[in-house]
Amino acid sequence: MKNIYLTKAEEQIMQILWEMGQGIVRDIRDRFDDPKPARNTVSTVVRVLEKKGFIGHKAYGNVHVYYPLITKEEYSGSQLFGLLENYFDNSFPALASFFARKKDLSITDLEEILEDAKKELKKNKKKR
């Protein structure tokens, strides 16, 4: 997946669709907190997301049921790797160091991250 960045409004709608699995514009709009965006606003953003290839739809007469074409994991991975490439020279240690400083992570937190990463690597090697 190429790096395509979503606006805040687009991300909000994607989060809702990832959670729901599928829905019509009214369902999506109903998931927003008050004051809810206008129906036309939600509809416009949904059409933009469809044009960008993030969502698709099934038509049942006049009703369009929208669903994600890209998983949350695919999108978040793309964003994370874009961040890594654009801001940390593709250096995961630089990224981890940044978060350790900014989030005031403890040694225990860092060791836990390392252990989780080791488990994931072992799991991935077994799949191959």
MOTAMO-V268278 format. One record per residue. RES is the residue in three letters. PHI is phi in whole degrees, 0 to 359 (* if undefined). OMEGA is omega as a letter, one per 40 degrees, with the letter a starting at -180 (NA if undefined). BURIAL is 1 if it has 9 or more other ideal C-beta (glycine too) atoms within 8 Angstrom, else 0. Layout:
res: [RES/RES]
phi: [PHI/PHI]
omega: [OMEGA/OMEGA]
burial: [BURIAL/BURIAL]
This chain:
res: [MET/LYS/ASN/ILE/TYR/LEU/THR/LYS/ALA/GLU/GLU/GLN/ILE/MET/GLN/ILE/LEU/TRP/GLU/MET/GLY/GLN/GLY/ILE/VAL/ARG/ASP/ILE/ARG/ASP/ARG/PHE/ASP/ASP/PRO/LYS/PRO/ALA/ARG/ASN/THR/VAL/SER/THR/VAL/VAL/ARG/VAL/LEU/GLU/LYS/LYS/GLY/PHE/ILE/GLY/HIS/LYS/ALA/TYR/GLY/ASN/VAL/HIS/VAL/TYR/TYR/PRO/LEU/ILE/THR/LYS/GLU/GLU/TYR/SER/GLY/SER/GLN/LEU/PHE/GLY/LEU/LEU/GLU/ASN/TYR/PHE/ASP/ASN/SER/PHE/PRO/ALA/LEU/ALA/SER/PHE/PHE/ALA/ARG/LYS/LYS/ASP/LEU/SER/ILE/THR/ASP/LEU/GLU/GLU/ILE/LEU/GLU/ASP/ALA/LYS/LYS/GLU/LEU/LYS/LYS/ASN/LYS/LYS/LYS/ARG]
phi: [*/285/286/242/266/258/287/301/297/295/296/299/291/298/303/296/294/297/290/280/93/194/177/268/305/299/299/296/300/297/281/284/289/286/284/287/293/296/302/297/295/298/299/296/295/299/295/296/298/292/297/284/87/272/226/233/212/245/259/235/67/276/265/250/258/263/211/290/260/240/284/298/296/298/293/295/297/300/293/295/291/295/299/300/290/280/239/229/49/59/254/296/302/294/295/297/297/301/294/298/290/287/259/53/289/274/301/298/300/295/295/296/299/299/296/298/296/299/297/296/296/297/297/292/293/292/290/282]
omega: [i/a/i/a/i/i/i/i/i/i/i/a/i/i/i/a/i/i/a/a/i/i/i/a/a/i/a/a/a/a/i/i/i/e/a/i/i/i/i/i/i/a/i/a/i/i/i/i/i/i/i/i/i/i/i/i/i/i/i/a/i/a/i/i/a/a/a/i/a/a/i/i/i/a/a/i/i/a/a/a/i/i/i/a/a/a/a/i/i/a/i/i/i/i/a/i/i/i/i/i/a/a/i/a/i/i/i/i/a/i/i/i/i/i/i/i/i/i/i/i/i/a/a/i/i/a/a/NA]
burial: [0/0/0/1/0/1/0/0/1/1/1/1/1/1/1/1/1/1/0/1/0/0/1/1/1/0/1/1/1/0/0/1/0/0/0/0/1/0/1/0/1/1/1/0/1/1/0/1/1/1/0/1/0/1/1/0/1/0/0/0/0/0/0/1/1/1/1/1/0/0/0/1/0/1/1/0/0/1/1/0/1/1/1/1/1/0/0/1/0/0/0/0/0/1/1/1/0/1/1/1/0/0/0/0/0/0/0/0/1/1/0/0/1/0/0/0/0/0/0/0/0/0/0/0/0/0/0/0]
